[in-house]
Amino acid sequence: MTLFSINKTRMLPHQRAFWELPNFVKLLVGGYGCGKTRIGAMRSLWCAHLNAPIPHLYVSPTYKQARKTVIISITEMLDRAEVEYEYNKTNHEFFMPGWDSRIWIASGDEPESLKGPNLATAGIDEPFIMNAEILNVVLSRLRHPEAVHRELFLTGTPEQLNWGYELAQNLDDRYDLGTVVAKTSDNTYLPQQFVKMLEKAFDENQRAAYMNGQFVNLTAGRVYKYFERSMVADGPMSAMLRAGIDFNVDNMTAEIFAVSPDGIVWFLDEIHLDNSTTYELADRLHERYPGITVFPDPAGRARKSSSDATDFTILRDKGFTVEARPVHPPVRSRVNAVNKLMREGKLRVSKKCPRLLKDFELVSWKCGEIDKTNDALTHASDAAGYAIEKLFPVRMPDRNYKQPEHWRV
């Protein structure tokens, strides 16, 4: 059996404070890059070893995200400590035979999969982008009669004023809860370039949430909150015209734009069709702007039952160059990219784009999502957003910087 020890003196102060919380529910709320996932991975290994052979449950928002975060962190720690282990990709399970212990990786987008045998300990990574049901399901499982130690820990960045905010406040003392808040800058191992990139990418409220670990309502009011009427202006028609496209039977939309040498995006014209098809949009776009590059909704990559051709194929056959993400970018990524251009004064919209102007002024948040109850709204801004996010993404540096070794064998 491989022996190991955890050197708490090499933890960051907030990591050590979190580690030493005496409470049954331990919460670390922090900014990007502050070391939340790494300390959660370490805590998972400690819990699994302490209660062996009772498995430890570690929940990530999705299996895809788990592969990029918690699984990588656990694997690196085990490899570094030269601890023998097996990882079953089918069952999403780590097994350390020398300890006779297991860590089950679970996905928060499948709440039913979290139900099962009694456990002693569990962790939830990035809980604030999951449904509140996850917390209740996991808590209900932590009742193993042979447990040496019982706990639930949560590590995440605050995303909105949802159940996570209520949990952190714990106003009714419902939980035996201890909370530690950490800033991105508290991780002294991070390169300054990382911090500066975040500061540049985010506005004041986003910095409060994503860098300082504060719960801020980022999903209320107008979606495109930096749009102002001073941004309404006609720009010169450029030889390098492009278009963002949103596919719909009704509200088929193309937003035509150009990027000036000084980096300003000028939306110059729009095409809107009702009760239409991609063929008709391609014909109309070809009449006015033949052969341009288009940035359509990535869903157009798929073949539809009503046609042998995909939306992308129809556009290419008409002579357009198609550029798009392999899959839909997150809505927040599109919104952040558009808002960043507006915030920096690098976006203009012509009066020839009345639907886009209306979207930028009226589209709002509803229950944390873009409100689509008014079917006349969102299509023009979606079309513009696909193009802007592809050309001017809000780039996030790798959060998984190597920290000095915490473990020694």
PLY file of the C-alpha trace (Angstrom):
ply
format ascii 1.0
element vertex 409
property float x
property float y
property float z
element edge 408
property int vertex1
property int vertex2
end_header
0.00 0.00 0.00
1.38 3.41 -0.99
1.70 5.81 1.93
1.12 9.48 1.43
0.68 12.69 3.36
-0.91 16.03 2.59
1.27 19.04 3.34
-1.19 21.76 4.29
1.57 24.33 4.68
1.92 24.36 0.89
-1.75 25.11 0.31
-2.89 28.61 -0.50
-4.40 30.32 2.58
-7.97 30.01 1.34
-7.45 26.37 0.38
-6.18 25.60 3.87
-9.06 27.53 5.47
-11.51 25.48 3.39
-9.71 22.25 4.27
-9.92 22.94 7.99
-13.62 23.89 8.09
-15.23 21.76 10.81
-18.71 21.86 9.26
-20.64 19.03 7.66
-21.19 21.19 4.53
-18.07 22.98 3.34
-18.34 25.69 0.66
-15.50 27.36 -1.26
-16.76 30.20 -3.45
-14.08 31.75 -5.61
-13.03 33.43 -8.81
-11.64 31.69 -11.86
-8.21 30.20 -11.32
-8.20 30.45 -7.52
-7.57 26.69 -7.12
-11.09 25.45 -6.32
-11.07 22.34 -8.49
-7.60 21.26 -7.37
-8.43 21.43 -3.69
-11.72 19.64 -4.41
-9.87 16.86 -6.20
-7.47 16.52 -3.29
-10.33 16.47 -0.81
-12.00 13.72 -2.83
-8.89 11.54 -2.63
-8.64 12.17 1.11
-12.32 11.28 1.67
-12.05 8.14 -0.45
-9.01 6.97 1.48
-10.46 7.82 4.89
-13.73 5.93 4.39
-12.49 3.04 2.25
-14.07 0.90 0.97
-17.10 3.24 0.98
-16.96 5.15 -2.36
-16.72 8.94 -2.53
-19.05 10.73 -4.98
-17.70 13.68 -6.99
-20.28 15.52 -9.13
-19.41 17.72 -12.11
-21.93 19.70 -14.22
-21.42 17.28 -17.15
-19.18 14.35 -17.96
-17.60 16.46 -20.69
-16.65 19.12 -18.17
-15.47 16.48 -15.70
-13.00 15.16 -18.28
-11.50 18.66 -18.57
-11.37 19.45 -14.84
-11.90 17.03 -11.96
-10.70 13.89 -13.76
-7.54 15.64 -14.95
-6.83 16.99 -11.46
-7.33 13.63 -9.74
-5.25 11.81 -12.35
-2.37 14.29 -12.03
-2.29 13.98 -8.25
-2.32 10.19 -8.30
0.39 10.06 -10.96
2.55 12.55 -9.12
2.22 10.65 -5.85
2.88 7.36 -7.71
-0.31 5.86 -6.32
-1.55 2.84 -8.24
-5.02 3.37 -9.67
-7.42 2.36 -12.41
-9.92 4.62 -14.14
-12.96 2.97 -15.70
-14.19 5.32 -18.43
-17.45 3.44 -18.85
-18.43 3.61 -15.18
-16.60 6.91 -14.57
-14.85 5.40 -11.56
-11.39 5.72 -10.02
-10.22 2.66 -8.08
-7.11 2.73 -5.90
-6.43 -0.97 -5.12
-3.75 -0.24 -2.52
-6.31 1.76 -0.54
-9.33 -0.36 -1.52
-11.07 2.94 -2.23
-13.17 4.40 -5.04
-14.23 7.79 -6.40
-17.38 7.85 -8.48
-17.56 10.70 -11.00
-21.15 11.75 -11.68
-22.87 14.26 -13.96
-25.18 16.97 -12.66
-27.21 16.99 -15.86
-28.49 13.52 -14.97
-29.99 13.90 -11.45
-31.51 10.41 -11.53
-28.04 8.90 -11.98
-27.03 10.30 -8.59
-29.51 8.14 -6.73
-28.21 4.85 -5.37
-26.47 3.23 -2.40
-25.69 5.11 0.79
-22.44 7.07 0.88
-20.36 8.87 3.48
-18.86 11.80 1.56
-19.43 13.73 -1.65
-18.17 16.79 -3.48
-19.84 19.01 -6.06
-17.69 20.99 -8.49
-19.20 24.19 -9.95
-22.58 23.59 -8.28
-24.00 27.01 -9.09
-24.57 26.14 -12.73
-26.55 23.05 -11.75
-30.14 22.54 -10.67
-30.87 22.88 -6.95
-32.18 19.31 -7.06
-28.57 18.09 -7.23
-27.82 19.37 -3.73
-30.86 17.62 -2.23
-30.20 14.31 -3.99
-26.56 14.22 -2.92
-27.35 15.16 0.67
-29.93 12.36 0.85
-27.23 9.79 0.09
-24.76 10.73 2.84
-25.99 8.32 5.49
-23.73 5.26 5.38
-23.86 3.61 8.83
-20.20 2.50 8.75
-18.71 5.87 7.80
-15.63 7.07 9.68
-16.29 10.60 8.45
-19.22 12.32 6.73
-19.21 15.54 4.72
-20.36 17.36 1.62
-18.11 19.96 0.04
-18.89 22.35 -2.80
-16.41 24.40 -4.84
-17.53 26.86 -7.49
-17.72 30.30 -9.03
-20.97 32.22 -8.40
-22.96 32.47 -11.62
-26.20 34.16 -10.54
-28.43 34.89 -7.56
-29.89 31.40 -7.47
-30.04 28.60 -4.91
-26.26 28.85 -4.51
-26.63 32.35 -3.15
-29.30 31.17 -0.69
-27.09 28.28 0.40
-24.11 30.57 1.00
-26.26 32.97 3.03
-27.76 30.09 5.10
-30.08 32.61 6.71
-32.34 30.04 8.34
-29.39 27.94 9.60
-30.73 24.99 7.65
-27.26 23.54 7.17
-24.19 23.04 9.33
-22.31 25.20 6.84
-18.87 26.75 6.68
-17.96 29.11 3.82
-14.68 30.44 2.47
-14.57 33.12 -0.28
-11.49 33.47 -2.50
-10.40 35.86 -5.24
-8.57 34.97 -8.42
-5.71 37.15 -7.22
-5.43 35.07 -4.02
-3.75 32.38 -6.10
-0.21 33.76 -6.03
0.94 31.05 -8.43
-1.09 32.49 -11.31
0.80 34.45 -13.98
-0.15 38.12 -14.06
-1.11 37.64 -17.72
-3.98 35.40 -16.63
-5.35 38.02 -14.24
-4.97 40.82 -16.77
-6.80 38.81 -19.43
-9.74 38.32 -17.07
-9.81 41.99 -16.13
-9.91 42.94 -19.80
-12.54 40.37 -20.74
-15.08 41.18 -18.02
-17.10 44.20 -16.99
-17.39 45.38 -13.40
-20.18 42.99 -12.39
-18.55 40.05 -14.11
-15.26 40.77 -12.38
-17.09 40.78 -9.04
-18.48 37.30 -9.75
-15.80 35.63 -11.84
-12.74 37.11 -10.13
-13.83 38.04 -6.60
-16.25 35.22 -5.86
-19.17 37.55 -5.13
-22.76 36.62 -5.93
-23.96 39.18 -8.48
-27.11 39.10 -10.58
-25.70 38.77 -14.10
-28.99 37.61 -15.62
-31.44 40.43 -14.99
-32.58 43.36 -17.12
-31.35 43.95 -20.65
-29.14 41.31 -22.24
-27.19 43.84 -24.31
-26.87 46.38 -21.52
-24.05 48.38 -23.09
-25.94 49.29 -26.25
-26.57 53.02 -26.61
-28.26 55.10 -29.30
-24.91 56.74 -30.01
-23.93 53.45 -31.63
-26.51 53.96 -34.38
-24.54 55.08 -37.44
-24.20 54.30 -41.12
-20.81 52.99 -42.14
-19.17 52.72 -45.54
-19.94 49.62 -47.58
-16.80 47.53 -47.54
-15.45 45.13 -50.12
-15.09 42.66 -47.24
-18.74 42.17 -46.34
-19.85 39.23 -44.21
-23.09 38.01 -42.64
-24.33 36.29 -39.50
-27.31 33.99 -40.05
-30.07 32.59 -37.83
-32.19 29.83 -39.41
-35.96 29.78 -38.85
-39.03 29.07 -40.96
-40.32 32.41 -39.71
-37.83 35.11 -38.83
-35.14 33.78 -41.17
-32.46 36.41 -40.61
-29.13 37.54 -42.03
-27.21 40.48 -40.56
-24.66 41.94 -42.98
-21.59 43.58 -41.52
-18.03 44.72 -42.15
-15.02 45.20 -39.89
-13.15 48.47 -40.38
-9.33 48.70 -40.12
-9.65 50.16 -36.61
-11.50 47.03 -35.43
-15.03 48.47 -35.35
-17.81 46.09 -36.41
-20.38 47.88 -38.59
-23.76 46.20 -39.12
-24.90 47.71 -42.42
-27.94 45.79 -43.66
-30.25 42.93 -42.79
-32.41 40.41 -44.60
-35.53 39.13 -42.88
-37.88 36.50 -44.35
-41.08 34.99 -42.97
-42.48 31.58 -43.91
-39.26 30.92 -45.76
-36.49 28.39 -46.39
-32.71 28.45 -46.47
-32.91 28.21 -50.26
-34.86 31.49 -50.38
-32.47 33.17 -47.97
-29.49 32.01 -50.05
-31.13 33.40 -53.21
-31.88 36.77 -51.60
-28.41 37.04 -50.09
-26.83 36.07 -53.42
-28.75 38.82 -55.22
-27.38 41.51 -52.93
-24.08 40.18 -51.62
-22.86 37.24 -53.73
-19.94 35.13 -52.58
-19.46 36.65 -49.13
-18.39 34.74 -46.01
-21.26 33.83 -43.70
-21.33 32.84 -40.03
-24.51 30.81 -39.49
-26.10 29.08 -36.53
-24.00 25.88 -36.02
-27.24 23.87 -35.99
-27.30 24.36 -39.77
-24.62 21.70 -40.03
-27.22 18.96 -39.47
-29.38 17.44 -42.20
-33.13 17.94 -41.72
-35.82 15.37 -42.37
-37.50 17.78 -44.80
-34.42 18.07 -47.01
-31.48 15.98 -48.24
-29.21 19.02 -47.94
-28.00 20.77 -44.82
-28.35 24.53 -44.43
-24.57 24.79 -44.76
-24.61 22.82 -48.02
-27.30 25.07 -49.46
-25.23 28.15 -48.68
-22.02 26.65 -50.06
-23.76 25.52 -53.25
-24.81 29.14 -53.75
-21.19 30.26 -53.59
-20.91 31.41 -49.97
-17.99 30.57 -47.71
-19.33 29.14 -44.46
-17.57 29.54 -41.11
-19.13 28.24 -37.90
-18.35 26.56 -34.61
-18.58 22.73 -34.59
-21.31 23.06 -31.95
-23.34 25.88 -30.44
-21.24 28.19 -28.29
-22.81 28.79 -24.87
-25.36 31.62 -24.95
-23.32 33.50 -22.36
-20.25 33.31 -24.61
-22.15 34.97 -27.45
-23.63 37.61 -25.17
-20.27 38.33 -23.53
-18.60 38.73 -26.93
-21.26 41.20 -28.16
-21.30 43.14 -24.89
-17.52 43.37 -24.88
-17.52 45.05 -28.31
-20.24 47.44 -27.14
-18.41 48.19 -23.91
-15.23 48.99 -25.84
-17.08 51.21 -28.33
-16.33 48.88 -31.23
-19.84 48.20 -32.54
-22.10 50.30 -34.79
-25.54 49.53 -36.22
-27.15 51.18 -39.25
-30.78 52.24 -39.32
-31.06 49.74 -42.17
-30.99 47.05 -39.44
-34.20 47.88 -37.52
-34.66 44.37 -36.13
-31.13 44.25 -34.77
-31.56 47.68 -33.20
-34.79 46.54 -31.59
-33.13 43.40 -30.24
-30.21 45.28 -28.73
-32.62 47.60 -26.94
-35.37 45.17 -25.88
-34.05 41.60 -25.47
-34.00 40.78 -21.75
-33.21 38.01 -19.29
-35.92 35.82 -17.79
-35.12 33.30 -15.06
-31.48 33.24 -16.04
-32.17 32.64 -19.73
-32.77 34.93 -22.70
-36.49 35.70 -22.83
-37.87 34.31 -26.10
-41.56 34.75 -25.37
-41.75 37.53 -27.98
-41.13 35.61 -31.19
-40.25 38.78 -33.09
-37.17 39.30 -30.90
-33.77 37.56 -30.49
-33.33 36.28 -34.07
-31.39 39.29 -35.37
-29.16 39.46 -32.29
-28.59 35.69 -32.46
-27.48 36.05 -36.08
-25.13 38.90 -35.17
-23.89 37.00 -32.13
-22.85 33.89 -34.07
-20.56 36.05 -36.21
-19.16 38.16 -33.38
-18.46 35.19 -31.11
-16.62 33.40 -33.92
-14.52 36.42 -34.90
-14.10 38.13 -31.51
-14.50 35.48 -28.80
-13.95 36.41 -25.18
-10.89 34.23 -24.77
-10.31 32.53 -21.47
-6.80 31.31 -20.64
-6.25 27.81 -19.28
-7.39 27.78 -15.66
-5.51 24.61 -14.76
-2.12 26.10 -13.99
0.26 23.76 -12.23
0.66 24.66 -8.59
3.61 23.56 -6.46
3.38 19.99 -5.29
0.90 19.55 -2.43
1.49 15.85 -2.05
4.54 13.88 -1.05
4.81 10.09 -0.84
0 1
1 2
2 3
3 4
4 5
5 6
6 7
7 8
8 9
9 10
10 11
11 12
12 13
13 14
14 15
15 16
16 17
17 18
18 19
19 20
20 21
21 22
22 23
23 24
24 25
25 26
26 27
27 28
28 29
29 30
30 31
31 32
32 33
33 34
34 35
35 36
36 37
37 38
38 39
39 40
40 41
41 42
42 43
43 44
44 45
45 46
46 47
47 48
48 49
49 50
50 51
51 52
52 53
53 54
54 55
55 56
56 57
57 58
58 59
59 60
60 61
61 62
62 63
63 64
64 65
65 66
66 67
67 68
68 69
69 70
70 71
71 72
72 73
73 74
74 75
75 76
76 77
77 78
78 79
79 80
80 81
81 82
82 83
83 84
84 85
85 86
86 87
87 88
88 89
89 90
90 91
91 92
92 93
93 94
94 95
95 96
96 97
97 98
98 99
99 100
100 101
101 102
102 103
103 104
104 105
105 106
106 107
107 108
108 109
109 110
110 111
111 112
112 113
113 114
114 115
115 116
116 117
117 118
118 119
119 120
120 121
121 122
122 123
123 124
124 125
125 126
126 127
127 128
128 129
129 130
130 131
131 132
132 133
133 134
134 135
135 136
136 137
137 138
138 139
139 140
140 141
141 142
142 143
143 144
144 145
145 146
146 147
147 148
148 149
149 150
150 151
151 152
152 153
153 154
154 155
155 156
156 157
157 158
158 159
159 160
160 161
161 162
162 163
163 164
164 165
165 166
166 167
167 168
168 169
169 170
170 171
171 172
172 173
173 174
174 175
175 176
176 177
177 178
178 179
179 180
180 181
181 182
182 183
183 184
184 185
185 186
186 187
187 188
188 189
189 190
190 191
191 192
192 193
193 194
194 195
195 196
196 197
197 198
198 199
199 200
200 201
201 202
202 203
203 204
204 205
205 206
206 207
207 208
208 209
209 210
210 211
211 212
212 213
213 214
214 215
215 216
216 217
217 218
218 219
219 220
220 221
221 222
222 223
223 224
224 225
225 226
226 227
227 228
228 229
229 230
230 231
231 232
232 233
233 234
234 235
235 236
236 237
237 238
238 239
239 240
240 241
241 242
242 243
243 244
244 245
245 246
246 247
247 248
248 249
249 250
250 251
251 252
252 253
253 254
254 255
255 256
256 257
257 258
258 259
259 260
260 261
261 262
262 263
263 264
264 265
265 266
266 267
267 268
268 269
269 270
270 271
271 272
272 273
273 274
274 275
275 276
276 277
277 278
278 279
279 280
280 281
281 282
282 283
283 284
284 285
285 286
286 287
287 288
288 289
289 290
290 291
291 292
292 293
293 294
294 295
295 296
296 297
297 298
298 299
299 300
300 301
301 302
302 303
303 304
304 305
305 306
306 307
307 308
308 309
309 310
310 311
311 312
312 313
313 314
314 315
315 316
316 317
317 318
318 319
319 320
320 321
321 322
322 323
323 324
324 325
325 326
326 327
327 328
328 329
329 330
330 331
331 332
332 333
333 334
334 335
335 336
336 337
337 338
338 339
339 340
340 341
341 342
342 343
343 344
344 345
345 346
346 347
347 348
348 349
349 350
350 351
351 352
352 353
353 354
354 355
355 356
356 357
357 358
358 359
359 360
360 361
361 362
362 363
363 364
364 365
365 366
366 367
367 368
368 369
369 370
370 371
371 372
372 373
373 374
374 375
375 376
376 377
377 378
378 379
379 380
380 381
381 382
382 383
383 384
384 385
385 386
386 387
387 388
388 389
389 390
390 391
391 392
392 393
393 394
394 395
395 396
396 397
397 398
398 399
399 400
400 401
401 402
402 403
403 404
404 405
405 406
406 407
407 408
